[in-house]
Amino acid sequence: MSSPPKVLMVAEKPSIALSIASVLSHGQMSTRRGSTEVHEFNGKFLGFHAHYKVTSVIGHVFSVDFPASYQDWNATNPLDLFQASVIKTESNPKAHISRHLSQEARGCGYLVLWLDCDREGENICFEVIECTRFPVNEAKKRVYRARFSSVTEKDILKAMDNLVEPNRHEALAVDARQEIDLKVGVAFTRFQTSYFQGKYGNLDSRVISYGPCQTPTLGFCVQHYLQINTFKPEKFWALRPYIIQTGYELQLEWKRQKLFDVDVAMMFQKLVTEDGILEVIDVSEKQESKGRPSGLNTVNLLKVASSALGYGPQTAMQIAERLYTQGFISYPRTESTAYPSSFDFKGTLKSLENNPLWSGYVHRLLAEGYHKPRTGTDAGDHPPITPMRPATEDILGNDAWRLYQYICQHFMGTVSPDCKYVRVSNRIVWRRLKLQHNVSALSIECHGCYLMEDVLSKWGKNKEGLDWEGVIGWWAAGREGVGRWPGY
């Protein structure tokens, strides 16, 4: 009896390969070491019995560079680099990924590519095809692409049932971008390094690098630095009296806001202190609302991670990537804020209903009916970032839990009713001075996030000072300081 055909599967990271193999083998697999681990098991592929080998790369297999004849700075005019040919070399020669893929592909009849579903991932697909030496004329019959947005069992099995062809056009777009980045970066680096030699005594001009993305970004940073250093703050003073009623401290907002003369400000302070009698001259009510958010994309995730959680972009993405590879959230690199028409809102909500922090609110959404999310932007890449399976702080650790908790809250916010509230404004004057102050209070009609319940239980209704950033996490990203340049 002949042995079953062999299927080689290649993921972008070892952790993704392990997740795929664990799901498809139901945990019944053998693992051996290579340049990256190889997981083997038997199963069914396209309806017939097959032997699987699941391994991975570690990012791009190849990178672009100039031939040796262009490596001498003194012998090459930077302008000539734009017309020069480029070659591909192994990105990490010590890892021997190319050799590893070639060896594992021997005897395999099929190749399934599980690289990340973006342009870079598509480019790596064709790097893997090159390393495995699958015949190009037979690639359509023997090479398949798995498209997925998370490494949950459901998504992996769905991807296996809907294998497609890899997209060569997207891969070629990345080839073009890599070549442009190389030529622009190296040409300008060599030019400006030579140009600035000896121009400034305190400048370390051994290599002054240029990057098509990094240098414009550095320009923004320098501009912000200069604005901060040239900004001349001007002192001002304001009356900020408080009323204490039944143990609650209420701050009044002066209609004039601020004064630039300290003597005048001190005079008003003395008069207010001596008066001590307030008169309410007007009360007005206005119904306002805060709309539910669109789906969460990478940019907004990083904004909130910075403004509300205190995580820098690199830290936030490292945590998000880890949550993704562990199967807790969907793919965290996406520009889309629109959910696909096939998105399973009910199933995602059900995956959250056992967490005691928000189980009551999720049960209510499921029982009363969740709301249709706002129309977002479909960038044609991955769906918005959403939770994929339940977790606790004990499982994730504090930092990962806080980011995961925000992703869950944001998703619940997208299918919740808009947050409606009544703002009650009071105009108050000091009886003798006729100095006007304003004070506002909020009364909640309905809520767009479970945290509203916790805040209301602490503050009670119609209380000034309601912590809206605690109530609606996505609101925090839009708040800015006024009157001074912020720090770095």
Residue, then its C-alpha position, 0 to 999 in steps of 0.5 A: m500500500s502506497s504512503p499517503p501524499k504529503v502536505l507541507m504547510v508554512a506559517e509566518k511565525p512558529s507560534i502560528a504554526l503550532s496553533i494551526a497544527s494543534v487545531l488540525s491534528h486535535g492535539q495528536m501530533s509529533t514535533r521535531r526540531g529544525s530551523t523552526e519546529v516541524h509538527e507532523f500528523n495524519g489527516k484529510f486534505l481535499g477529501f483524501h488521506a494525507h500526511y501533514k508537515v506544519t512549519s514556519v518562517i520567521g518573517h521575510v525569507f529574503s531581503v533586497d540589496f545591490p550587487a557587489s559592484y555597487q557596494d563601494w561608496n567612493a566608486t559609485n555615484p549615488l545617482d547611478l543607484f536608481q538605475a542599478s539592478v538589485i539582488k535578493t539575499e537571505s534575510n537571516p543567513k544564520a537561521h537557514i530558513s531557505r534550506h529548511l524549507s527546501q528540505e521539508a518540501r522534498g516528497c511533498g505533493y502540496l503546499v499550503l501557505w498560512l502567511d499573514c493576510d496582508r501584502e507583506g504576507e503575500n510576498i512571503c508566500f512567493e518567497v516560500i514557493e521559491c524556496t520549496r521549488f514547487p514547479v511554477n506551471e503546476a502551482k495552481k494545482r498544488v499550491y494553496r493560500a489559506r486566508f484567516s484573521s485569527v488563529t481560533e479553531k473556527d477560523i482555521l477550519k474555515a480557512m482550510d475549507n476555503l483555500v484559494e490561490p496566492n496573489r502574485h500582484e500583491a507580492l509584486a507590489v511589495d517587491a516594487r516597494q522594497e526596491i524603491d525603499l532600497k534605492v531611495g534610502v541608500a542613494f540619499t544616505r550616501f549623498q548626505t553622508s558625503y555632503f555633510q562631511g566636515k560641514y559641522g564640527n560636532l556632527d557625527s557624519r560617519v553615516i547619516s541615514y535616510g529612510p523614505c518613511q523615517t526621515p519625514t517622521l523625524g521632520f514632524c518630531v523636529q517641528h514639534y520640538l521647535q514649536i515647544n522650545t519657541f513657545k512662550p507661555e503667558k501666566f494667567w489667573a482665574l477664579r475657581p471657587y467651590i461649593i460644598q453641599t452635603g459633603y460633595e465638592l462642586q467646582l464653578e466655572w467662571k464665564r470670563q475664564k481667565l485674567f492676565d493681571v494678577d492684581v485684578a485677579m486678586m481683587f476679584q478673589k477678595l471680593v468673592t470671598e467677602d460676598g459668599i452669597l450665590e444666586v441662580i439666574d438661569v437653568s437650561e437643559k439640553q439633550e446630547s448623545k455620544g454615538r457608538p464607535s465604528g469597528l476598531n482599527t490599528v491606528n485607533l487601538l494605538k491612540v487609546a493605548s497611548s492616551a488611556l492605558g499609557y502604552g507606547p506604540q511598540t509596546a501596544m503592538q507587541i501585546a496585541e501580536r501576542l494576544y493574536t498568536q494566542g487566539f484571544i483577538s483577531y489580526p491586529r494590523t488592519e485599516s478597516t473599521a467596517y465589519p464584513s457582512s458575514f461577521d458573526f456579532k452574536g457569536t462574538l458576544k456569546s464568547l464574552e458572556n461568561n466574564p463576570l465583569w460584563s456578563g450582565y450587559v452582554h446578556r442584556l444585549l443578546a436578550e434585547g437585541y444588539h444594534k447594527p454598528r455604524t458604517g465604517t471604512d472597508a480598506g480591503d484588508h482585515p476586519p476590525i480588531t475584535p475579541m475571539r475567545p474569553a480570557t481573564e487577568d490571571i491568564l493574560g497578566n495585567d498589561a495584556w489584560r488591560l488591552y484585551q479588556y479595552i478591545c472587548q469594551h470597544f466591540m461591545g460599544t459598537v453594537s450598543p445603543d448610543c449614549k444619550y444624556v441630558r446636560v443641565s447648565n446653571r448660570i450663577v452670579w455672586r449677588r453683589l458682584k454680578l460675577q457669572h459662573n457656570v455649572s453643568a450636571l449630567s443625567i443619563e438616559c441610556h448607556g452605550c457601555y457596561l462601565m456606565e453602570d459602575v460609574l453611576s453606582k459610584w457617582g449617582k445621577n445628576k452629578e458633576g464630574l462624571d468620568w466620561e473617559g471611564v464610561i466610554g473608553w473610545w472618547a478618551a482618544g479625542r481629548e486634548g490639552v489647551g493653553r500649552w504645548p503638551g510634553y513628549 
